[in-house]
Amino acid sequence: MKLKIETWLECVACGTKYDLNSIRYNCDCGDILDVCRDLSSIDGDALKATWDSRWGMKRGVLSSGVWRYKELILDTEEENIISKQEGNTRLYPSGLAGEYAGLNNFYLKHEGENPSGSFKDRGMTCGITAAKLYNAKTVACASTGNTSASMAAYAAVWQKPSVIFIPEGKIAYGKLAQALAYGGITLQIDGNFDDAMTLVQEVCAELNIYLLNSINPFRIEGQKAIGFEVLQQLDWEVPDWFIIPGGNLGNNSALTKGLKELYDLGIINKIPRVAVIQADGANPLYTMWKNKTDFSPVKDPETIATAIKIGNPVSWKKSLRGLEWCNGVVEEVTEQEIMDAKAMVDRAGIGAEPASCCSVAGAKKLVDKGIISPDEHVVGILTGNILKDPDAVVGYHKDTLGNMGIKGSFANKPQAVEANLDAVKKILENLI
Ligand code: F0G
């Protein structure tokens, strides 16, 4: 692979460097890799001016909210890039969700507004472009649903086969529907995401298939654009906090990596703190961070937020490194806290899938604990679209999630009514 800026792969643990001539996801020592580039060859002020000049471009690859920042993503010729005009997602005032969290300056970055309905599209456009540059013939991933939906869509655009490994019966319906609809070869395995992740790595090595999980360092490069775009939307004024859900831990690793690059280039001059929020039934990073212990996987992760039902996250080392850099924190939230926060995000007119709402549940918890103060400027990342998981929404509002220990505290139950004016008037009397 030939890029304009000098770029290489580097091991997060031992620092060994590799050139980009061959495909690699791991160092010889077994650990994972970063994409690194020669930042000394980049003038930060000039780069920021270039990025600002691209803001609002109407068409073309550089109108994408990922490729606008291509110099720090993957600096290849535009004709190599496979894009679905991803990014350019809204940054909403949080409304009711902010009141619920107890924050006065809270924005929600809605990554569920990406083309396939999740932030994965940002990493995927970069990963699939790398696949093309490496002349790959087939791509694959293990997924809790969103990565597979995104990969299948991008592979469809590129007109190459994609192979998806999903835990049977454990992914949200909207995501499964997308994988099938976009033509992904969908293999449902008898096991959880962590089993699927192990298997896909074996399969890719054996069958020479290009792996598009976030262990692929090019995926991480694309996802850095979430932070870049938030900052550009804020006219480069750095918030005090970013709050982001954590599952396989690629996304928060991408966020801190990108922020550090901006800081090192002088594009920002303050380091925001990052809070990573995990579900308490799938919380290996939280446990490790809180108890200052070694990493230990959670064996049978469980949460209604199926997107983050992950016990053995691939990127925990990158995640910790980023948190150390920004003086970040890790928090865990209960099932009830996730779904109540989701009810508030939804009622705010914004709406997002359960895992996303860890950002708001976590914000509330960190405010309650006094770690974030009410007037601080906070950006929460909503990672996936509300329609990804209709079962969770309807279950909560019909209050039928008791078997998972979840009450419909803010349920908006559908009501049966006779089809006549009087009956309708009677119901509405007390409601409007
Ligand atoms: N939110 C949503 C909606 C997700 O789909 C995921 C991950 C995360 C948060 C967590 O991000 O893994 O980078 O820490 N979903 C993956 C998938 C694992 O297969 O779609 P992370």
Boltz pocket constraint, residues with backbone or C-beta under 6 A from the ligand:
constraints:
  - pocket:
      binder: B
      contacts: [[A, 118], [A, 120], [A, 142], [A, 143], [A, 144], [A, 145], [A, 146], [A, 147], [A, 148], [A, 214], [A, 245], [A, 246], [A, 247], [A, 248], [A, 249], [A, 250], [A, 251], [A, 252], [A, 307], [A, 308], [A, 353], [A, 355], [A, 356], [A, 383], [A, 384]]
      max_distance: 6.0
